[in-house]
Amino acid sequence: MTQTPQSNRYAIAVVSGGLDSVTMMYDLVSQGYQVDMLSFNYGQRHKKELYFAAVHAQMMDLKHDIVDLTGLTHLISNSALTSDGMPYEGTHDIEVPDGHYAEETMKLTVVPNRNMIMLSIAAGVAINRKATTVAAAMHSGDHFIYPDCRPQFIFALGQALLAGNEGFHNFNLDEPVEVDGRKYGAAMPLTTPYLYKSKADIAYKAFELGVPLHLTWSCYKGGDNHCGRCGTCVERLEAIDAAKFSWAQNDPDFIVEDTTYYDDTEFWKTATAKENVDG
C-alpha cells in the first residue's frame, strides 16, 4: 500500500505484531496517515510477535524501530508474560493460563505499568519526530483485565503528555475521546481507534483491509504455533469466528478465511461456552 501523508496525520504506531495493532496500522495507512512503527521487547514470552511486526513493516515499507526494554524484565517479572522460567528474587515462574480471556486467571498476564512505559516512550519519539499522534490498539475486551487499557487511563495519560511536553498538540481528525459518558474535545495526543470496539470488530476490519491474519501473532505462550488454548488464542478464535459470521451475512459471495495454524482449534468453543454460562 502506498501512503499519501497529510501534514496533520503523522502517527507513531505502537505495533506488537498482534492482530489488533497490525490491523490498526493498516487502518491508519488506509486513512492517509504517515506511519512509523514502534515495537517493544520487554522480555515477553511471546517475543516472536516482534518478527511479525517486522514482516509487516517490510511489506508496507514503513519505518520500524524495536525498543529493547529487557533491562527491565527482572523488575516487572511477576507476570505470566514476563516470568521466563528463571525466577528472580521474590518472584516465581508463572505459567500462561488456558481459558477464556475474560476469566479471573487472565489477570496473571498483567505486566506492571506496561502501557504507561511503552506509550511514554512512543510519545517521546513522536515529539522528537514532530509526529501529531501516538496510536495504540487497545479495545473494549481489554478493559476487564488490563487497567492500562481503559478509557480513564488513556485520557489521563493524554493530559499528562500534554502537560509535560509543551507544544505537543494533536492535529489528527479522530473523534474526541469519551470517558465515563463525557466527550473530551480538548487536544489528545493519543489515537485509540478501537477503544470502544470489540475484538470481533477488529477482526472484521482486518478482513476489510485485507490484513493477512496468518502473519500476525497473538499467542502468549510463544510456541511454534498458536496454542489455541491460552486466553489470547481463545479470544482471537472467538473474534475471528464472529467476524466471519458477520461477513457472511453482509457479503456471502466473498469467503474470508484465517489460515493461521493452531495446535488446538476446538478448545476455544468449550472455553467460550463456559464463560457465557458463568458470566
Beta strands, then each sheet from edge to edge (+ up, - down):
strand 1: 10-14
strand 2: 34-41
strand 3: 63-68
strand 4: 133-135
strand 5: 177-179
strand 6: 182-184
strand 7: 190-191
sheet 1: 3+ 2+ 1+ 4+ 7+
sheet 2: 5+ 6-
end
